[in-house]
Amino acid sequence: MSTLIIIVCALMLGVVAVARTPASALAQSTLEVPQPTQQNQPYIQPSPPIFVLPAPREGEPIQLLPPQWFVAQPTPVPPPPVTRPIPVEPPPPRITAPLTAQGPALPAVFRGCWQGVVGNVDWIRREPGAHKLGYWTPKTYRICYKRVGSEPFKMTFTETGIAPNDQLFNVRGSVAPLTTDGRNFATMRAKLHFDEYSVGRYATAPTFAVDEVTHLDCKISGELMTVSAEVYGTRDGDPWFRAHWRADFRHFRE
């Protein structure tokens, strides 16, 4: 009995001691956890989760991830279009040999001789990078379509030349038929060569050679041959100019 009384008294003394302990002492024994600071902390974007699906067994359907789990890939920028150079038609070759082919037989309306002078051109254009152009020199044409003896009709005499000019010499040229519609139209090709004296302080040579190749569209109407022509000219074999002209050749009898 006395022992029980002693134990109860000890417990009561302990409760009284705790009650008299200051609150500050209890606060000092409490574990304090510092709050995390948010200053100077870089933001790191979380990586999207990676899902690994197990390989499907035989006979099982294949599981597909929903579209929101796929990361959009940037659209590649297409390469710039390739610019291809525009093909440039080469100029006609320089003709040095005389035209010997007589070409097709022309209709009867072409028989006889036709003569004309080309004093002006509709336009003339220098080739890129070519030498400076001078004045147009009037050209002369004479075409005779006849027969000799019992032979078929053919070009018995053709001549293309230039009006008299002291600057030009060694002139020679000819005309040959190319095609015909069998009625009153024909195409012809004329070639003309001449040498010209150089003028000006920057002349590199005393003379230079000029070659002209002319395509003629010829149509007969009564005593007139109406001609429309395209000219390509070279200077010492290099491209020089292109021109266009129209003229009327008149019919005459020798």
C-alpha positions in Angstrom: 0.0 0.0 0.0 2.8 2.4 0.9 4.5 1.6 -2.4 1.4 2.5 -4.4 1.2 5.8 -2.6 4.9 6.6 -3.4 4.4 5.9 -7.2 1.3 8.2 -7.4 3.2 11.0 -5.7 6.1 10.7 -8.1 3.7 11.0 -11.1 2.0 14.0 -9.7 5.3 15.8 -9.1 6.3 15.1 -12.8 3.0 16.6 -14.1 3.5 19.7 -12.0 7.1 20.2 -13.4 5.9 20.0 -16.9 3.2 22.5 -16.3 5.7 24.9 -14.9 8.1 24.7 -17.9 8.1 28.0 -20.0 6.6 28.0 -23.5 9.9 29.3 -24.9 11.7 26.2 -23.8 9.2 24.0 -25.6 9.5 26.1 -28.8 13.3 25.7 -28.8 13.0 22.0 -28.8 10.6 22.0 -31.8 12.3 21.0 -35.2 12.1 24.0 -37.5 12.2 23.3 -41.4 13.4 26.3 -43.4 11.0 27.3 -46.2 12.5 27.0 -49.8 13.4 30.2 -51.4 12.3 30.9 -55.1 15.0 33.5 -55.9 17.6 32.7 -58.5 16.1 29.4 -59.4 16.0 28.8 -63.2 12.8 27.4 -64.7 13.3 24.0 -66.3 10.5 22.8 -68.5 9.7 19.2 -67.7 10.3 16.6 -70.3 7.3 14.9 -71.8 6.8 11.4 -70.3 8.1 8.5 -72.4 5.7 5.6 -72.8 7.1 2.3 -73.8 4.5 -0.2 -75.0 5.2 -3.9 -74.8 5.4 -5.7 -78.1 2.0 -7.1 -79.0 1.5 -10.8 -78.9 0.5 -12.7 -82.0 -3.1 -12.0 -82.8 -3.4 -8.9 -80.5 -4.2 -5.5 -82.1 -1.4 -2.9 -82.2 -1.9 -0.1 -79.6 -1.4 3.4 -80.9 -0.5 6.3 -78.7 -3.0 9.2 -78.8 -1.9 12.2 -80.9 -1.2 14.4 -77.9 1.8 12.2 -76.9 3.7 12.9 -80.2 6.0 15.9 -80.3 5.4 18.0 -83.4 8.4 18.1 -85.7 9.3 21.4 -87.4 8.3 21.6 -91.0 11.5 21.6 -93.2 12.0 24.7 -95.3 11.9 23.8 -99.0 15.0 24.6 -101.0 14.9 27.6 -103.3 13.8 26.8 -106.8 16.5 26.1 -109.3 16.7 28.8 -112.0 17.6 27.3 -115.3 19.1 29.4 -118.0 16.9 30.2 -121.0 18.4 28.5 -124.0 19.7 30.9 -126.5 19.2 30.1 -130.2 22.6 30.2 -131.9 23.0 32.5 -134.8 23.0 31.1 -138.3 26.3 29.9 -139.5 28.4 32.1 -141.6 28.0 31.2 -145.3 31.2 31.4 -147.4 30.4 29.0 -150.2 28.1 30.1 -153.1 24.6 28.7 -153.2 24.5 26.1 -156.1 21.2 24.4 -155.5 18.5 25.7 -157.8 15.7 24.8 -155.4 12.1 24.1 -156.3 10.5 24.9 -159.7 8.6 28.2 -159.3 5.2 29.0 -160.7 4.9 30.6 -164.1 4.1 34.0 -162.6 7.8 34.2 -161.4 9.1 34.0 -165.0 11.1 36.9 -166.2 13.4 39.3 -164.2 12.6 41.2 -161.0 14.6 44.1 -159.7 14.4 46.4 -156.6 16.3 48.6 -154.2 16.1 48.4 -150.4 16.8 52.0 -149.3 15.5 51.7 -145.7 14.7 49.2 -143.0 11.7 48.9 -140.7 14.1 48.3 -137.8 17.7 47.3 -137.1 19.0 45.9 -133.8 22.6 45.3 -132.7 23.4 41.9 -131.3 24.4 41.9 -127.6 28.0 42.9 -127.1 28.5 43.6 -130.8 30.4 46.4 -132.5 28.6 49.8 -132.9 26.4 50.0 -135.9 26.7 52.5 -138.7 24.2 53.6 -141.3 22.2 51.2 -143.4 23.7 50.9 -146.8 21.0 50.6 -149.6 20.9 47.1 -151.1 20.1 46.1 -154.7 18.4 42.9 -155.9 18.0 41.4 -159.3 16.4 38.0 -159.9 15.9 36.4 -163.3 13.9 33.2 -163.6 14.2 31.9 -167.2 15.0 28.9 -169.3 17.9 28.3 -171.6 17.0 26.3 -174.7 14.8 23.4 -173.8 15.9 23.2 -170.2 13.3 23.7 -167.4 12.9 27.2 -166.0 15.4 28.1 -163.3 17.2 31.0 -161.8 19.5 32.0 -164.6 20.8 35.1 -162.9 20.6 36.3 -159.4 22.4 39.2 -157.8 22.3 41.1 -154.6 24.6 44.1 -154.1 24.9 47.6 -152.8 24.4 51.1 -154.0 27.7 52.7 -155.2 29.8 53.6 -152.1 33.5 54.4 -151.9 33.8 52.8 -148.5 32.7 49.3 -149.8 34.5 47.0 -152.1 34.8 43.3 -153.1 31.0 43.0 -153.3 29.4 39.7 -154.3 26.1 38.0 -153.7 23.4 35.7 -155.0 19.8 34.5 -154.4 18.3 31.0 -154.4 14.7 29.8 -154.1 13.7 27.7 -151.1 10.0 26.9 -151.1 6.8 27.8 -153.0 3.1 27.3 -152.6 2.7 26.5 -156.3 0.7 29.6 -157.0 2.2 33.1 -156.4 4.3 32.8 -153.2 7.9 31.6 -152.7 10.6 32.0 -150.1 14.2 32.7 -151.1 17.6 33.1 -149.4 20.0 35.8 -150.4 23.6 36.1 -149.3 25.8 39.2 -149.6 29.4 39.8 -148.9 31.5 43.0 -149.0 34.5 44.5 -147.3 34.4 47.9 -145.7 37.1 50.4 -144.8 37.3 51.1 -141.1 36.8 54.7 -139.9 37.5 56.4 -136.5 40.4 56.6 -134.2 39.7 53.3 -132.5 39.7 51.2 -135.6 41.8 48.0 -135.0 42.2 47.1 -138.6 42.0 49.0 -141.9 39.1 47.0 -143.2 36.5 44.5 -141.9 34.4 41.9 -143.7 30.5 42.0 -143.7 28.3 39.0 -144.5 24.5 39.3 -144.6 22.1 36.3 -144.9 18.6 37.4 -145.8 15.4 35.4 -145.8 12.9 36.7 -148.3 9.1 36.1 -148.5 8.1 36.9 -152.0 4.6 37.3 -153.4 3.7 38.1 -157.0 0.8 40.5 -157.8 0.7 41.5 -161.4 3.9 43.3 -162.3 5.1 43.6 -158.6 6.9 41.2 -156.4 6.1 42.3 -152.8 9.0 41.2 -150.5 9.3 41.1 -146.7 12.8 40.1 -145.4 14.7 39.3 -142.2 18.4 40.0 -142.3 21.2 38.6 -140.1 24.6 40.3 -140.4 28.1 39.4 -139.1 31.3 41.5 -138.8 34.5 39.6 -139.3 32.5 36.4 -138.6 31.1 37.7 -135.3 27.3 38.4 -134.7 26.6 42.0 -135.5 23.0 42.9 -136.2 19.5 41.8 -137.2 17.1 43.9 -139.4 13.8 43.8 -141.1 12.7 45.5 -144.3 10.0 45.5 -147.0 10.2 46.5 -150.6 8.6 46.0 -154.0 10.6 44.5 -156.9 9.4 45.4 -160.4 9.1 43.1 -163.3 11.1 43.9 -166.4 12.1 42.1 -169.6 15.6 41.9 -171.0 
